[in-house]
Each structure stands twice: as C-alpha cells, then as structure tokens.
C-alpha cells in the first residue's frame, strides 16, 4: 500500500498540478498522510531548479498549516488523537510526549520536526499535551522550513547524483540539532531546571 502511495505521489510531481498537489501532500502529511512531501519536492526542484525556493516555501507553509490541524485534533478531539497515535504504533504516545515536553519543551518539536520521524506524531501529541500553541507555531516554522529548504538546496545545487543521500544529510543536520538539545538541557540543569524521572524513548 505504501508503495502504491509513493508511486502516486511521484506521478503527481510530474503533472501540471504539481504545486497544488505539493501543497496538499505537505498539508496532509503533518496530520494523517503517511508519505513525506520530500519525495515530491525533490523531482519538482530537479525539473525547475529556478523555482526551488518557491517549492520549499509551499512545503513549509502547507506543513505548518497541516500541523495546526494535527494540533487541533489532539487538543479538541483527544480520543481521535490517541487512536491515531495508537494506529501508528505509539499507543503510549501521550504520556511519553507529556514527559518529553515537560523536560525539554520546544526542543522536542525542533528535533523531531526536522528528522524523518513522522511529524504528525509531534503535531497530534502537542495538542494532546496542550503545549503552548504560539511556541508550537514558531518551532514548526523553523524546523519545517529548515528541512524543506535544505532538501531544495541540496537538489538544486547537486542534482540527481546526491538524491540518494538527502536523507543522510537530514540525519546529519538533525544530529547537530540533537547536540544543541543536549547543550541546552545541560545549561537548564545548571540553571536550576526541574528534575524528574526518565522519559520513555
């Protein structure tokens, strides 16, 4: 099923409705759709490198708007949000994310929003945990924009030769973000941050 969805998304990338489809896929991926928009963004940038930044901006805007929907599902429709997390293999997601948010706050969104970890889990869990909505929006814009503009830059600059390593580049960038997270947590500890039990991984 995932393979069919992947092929369908790739087909959309070659159509005249590609920008609208890119917006729709980016929006849906932030709350319920399983295929990330990167698989559509990359071939579109290859076809029109002069529009790379426009396509990245479309992804960012749509992803943040879709994230708001995911947040709303978790905040207003908690039973639905819990069911959606359980359906994706994260049945203990609420308690886990509440623990992470309590300890690390906005860093959770920054770290998980950039990586290939399904962003829908972050958006729904943010609503379930009643995380600060303004901070959620700011973090989403930063982390989703960084991810999509990085993909667009790599494809625009290096072309198809480096498409197979785009995810590795994202992982490397995410590793730096996680290092920043560790430094932030260390500083918080020495500045008198609260302590507590370990969160589930």
WOKAZI-V554741 format. One record per pair of residues at least 24 apart in sequence whose C-alpha atoms are under 10 Angstrom apart, sorted by the first residue. I is the first residue (numbers start at 1). J is the second residue. Records with the same first field share a line. If there is no record, write none. Layout:
# WOKAZI-V554741
I=J / J
This chain:
# WOKAZI-V554741
2=34 / 35
3=35
5=33 / 34 / 35
6=34 / 35 / 36 / 39 / 40
7=39
8=40
9=35 / 36 / 37 / 39 / 40
10=37 / 39 / 40 / 41 / 42 / 43 / 44
11=40
12=40 / 44
13=39 / 40 / 41 / 42 / 43 / 44 / 45 / 47
14=40 / 43 / 44 / 47
15=44
18=44 / 55
19=44 / 54 / 55 / 58 / 59
20=58
22=55 / 56 / 58 / 59 / 62
23=55 / 57 / 58 / 59 / 60 / 61 / 62 / 63 / 65 / 66
24=58 / 59 / 62 / 63 / 66
25=59 / 62 / 63 / 66
26=58 / 59 / 60 / 61 / 62 / 63 / 64 / 65 / 66 / 67
27=58 / 59 / 60 / 61 / 62 / 63 / 64 / 65 / 66 / 67 / 68 / 69 / 70
28=62 / 63 / 65 / 66 / 67 / 69 / 70 / 120
29=62 / 63 / 66 / 67 / 70 / 118 / 119 / 120
30=62 / 63 / 64 / 65 / 66 / 67 / 68 / 69 / 70 / 71 / 113 / 118 / 119 / 120 / 121 / 122 / 123 / 124
31=63 / 65 / 66 / 67 / 68 / 69 / 70 / 71 / 72 / 73 / 74 / 81 / 84 / 118 / 119 / 120 / 121 / 122 / 123 / 124
32=66 / 67 / 69 / 70 / 84 / 85 / 88 / 118 / 119 / 120 / 121 / 124
33=118 / 120
34=88 / 118 / 119 / 120
35=118
36=116 / 117 / 118 / 119
37=63 / 148
38=116 / 147 / 148 / 151 / 152 / 166 / 167
39=163
41=148 / 149 / 151 / 152 / 155
42=148 / 151 / 152 / 153 / 154 / 155 / 156 / 159 / 160 / 163 / 166
43=152 / 155 / 159 / 160 / 163
44=152 / 155
45=151 / 152 / 153 / 154 / 155 / 156 / 159
46=152 / 155 / 156 / 157 / 158 / 159 / 160 / 163
47=156 / 159
48=156
49=152 / 153 / 155 / 156 / 157 / 159
50=156
51=152 / 156
52=148 / 149 / 151 / 152 / 153 / 155 / 156
53=148 / 149 / 150 / 152 / 153 / 156
54=149 / 152
55=148 / 149 / 152
56=144 / 145 / 146 / 147 / 148 / 149 / 150 / 151 / 152 / 153
57=144 / 145 / 148 / 149 / 152
58=145 / 148
59=144 / 145 / 147 / 148 / 149
60=140 / 141 / 142 / 143 / 144 / 145 / 146 / 147 / 148 / 149
61=140 / 141 / 144 / 145
62=144
63=119 / 120 / 140 / 141 / 144 / 145 / 148
64=123 / 136 / 137 / 138 / 139 / 140 / 141 / 142 / 143 / 144 / 145
65=137 / 140 / 141
66=119 / 120 / 123
67=119 / 120 / 121 / 122 / 123 / 124 / 126 / 127 / 136 / 137 / 140 / 141
68=123 / 124 / 126 / 127 / 133 / 136 / 137 / 140
69=120 / 123 / 124 / 127
70=119 / 120 / 121 / 122 / 123 / 124 / 125 / 126 / 127 / 128
71=120 / 121 / 122 / 123 / 124 / 125 / 126 / 127 / 128 / 129 / 130 / 131 / 133 / 136 / 137
72=123 / 124 / 126 / 127 / 128 / 130 / 133
73=123 / 124 / 125 / 126 / 127 / 128
74=121 / 122 / 123 / 124 / 125 / 126 / 127 / 128 / 129 / 130
75=123 / 124 / 125 / 126 / 127 / 128 / 129 / 130 / 131
76=127 / 128 / 130
77=124 / 127 / 128
78=124 / 125 / 127 / 128 / 129
79=128
80=124
81=121 / 123 / 124 / 125 / 127 / 128
82=124 / 125 / 128
84=120 / 121 / 124
85=120 / 121 / 122 / 124 / 125
88=118 / 120 / 121
90=121
92=200
93=121 / 122 / 124 / 125 / 128 / 129 / 200
94=121 / 124 / 125 / 126 / 127 / 128 / 129
95=125 / 128 / 129 / 199 / 200
96=125 / 129 / 198 / 199 / 200 / 201
97=121 / 122 / 125 / 126 / 128 / 129 / 131 / 199 / 200 / 201
98=125 / 126 / 128 / 129 / 130 / 131 / 199
99=129 / 196 / 197 / 198 / 199 / 200
100=129 / 198 / 199 / 200 / 201
101=125 / 126 / 129 / 130 / 131 / 199
102=129 / 131 / 194 / 195 / 196 / 199
103=185 / 188 / 193 / 194 / 195 / 196 / 197 / 198 / 199
104=181 / 182 / 184 / 185 / 188
105=131 / 132 / 135 / 136
106=131 / 132 / 135 / 136 / 138 / 139 / 140 / 181
107=139 / 177 / 178 / 180 / 181 / 182 / 184 / 185
108=139 / 178 / 181
109=135 / 136 / 137 / 138 / 139 / 140 / 142 / 143 / 144
110=136 / 138 / 139 / 140 / 141 / 142 / 143 / 144 / 146 / 174 / 177 / 178 / 181
111=139 / 143 / 173 / 174 / 175 / 176 / 177 / 178 / 179 / 180 / 181
112=143 / 144 / 174 / 177 / 178
113=139 / 140 / 141 / 142 / 143 / 144 / 145 / 146 / 147 / 174
114=140 / 142 / 143 / 144 / 145 / 146 / 147 / 148 / 170 / 171 / 173 / 174 / 177
115=143 / 144 / 147 / 167 / 170 / 171 / 172 / 173 / 174 / 175 / 177
116=147 / 167 / 170 / 171 / 174
119=144
143=174 / 177
146=170 / 173
147=173 / 174
